[in-house]
């Protein structure tokens, strides 16, 4: 059960959700709206559902937040792209932190072994991974989350390695942090 203190309301849809399912923004004194996912910017904060489509729809309206927030709010025209870049970077940084902590397994055989031993919390695969490898992994991970969000070049660049296709994050505290970052990015793209 989620603690009520962790619940917030999306100012656009009116839905009450866990803060992890929402994106926080801040309106500065000059009216500029900024993403504030780390809750470090001074100013009036508000929450929106974690959805690229919601932001795209919002951008089609003329001054969409002014009436709701009772003030002039300046939204950057490319706010959906800005948010996507931030969430993407957070997900890639989280994967890299898992690598640095020793909780990231790389390579098909090692990922397979990690899954078979019951050590994997979830799997990350490149969008351009071969169908044969992806199908083999899929057959092993029945109920396990699989994230297919980045291509080989992006994963390789983020981890400073070559040909990064199959990854697994080991169970533990690190997997929760990485999983949350991956889930937020995945939901943003697909909601």
PyMOL commands that set and color helices and strands:
alter all, ss='L'
color gray80, all
select helices_A, chain A and resi 4-6+19-21+52-59+66-69+79-101+108-116+131-140+152-159+173-190
alter helices_A, ss='H'
color red, helices_A
select strands_A, chain A and resi 7-9+16-18+22-27+33-35+44-49+104-106+120-126+145-150+166-170
alter strands_A, ss='S'
color yellow, strands_A
deselect
rebuild
show_as cartoon
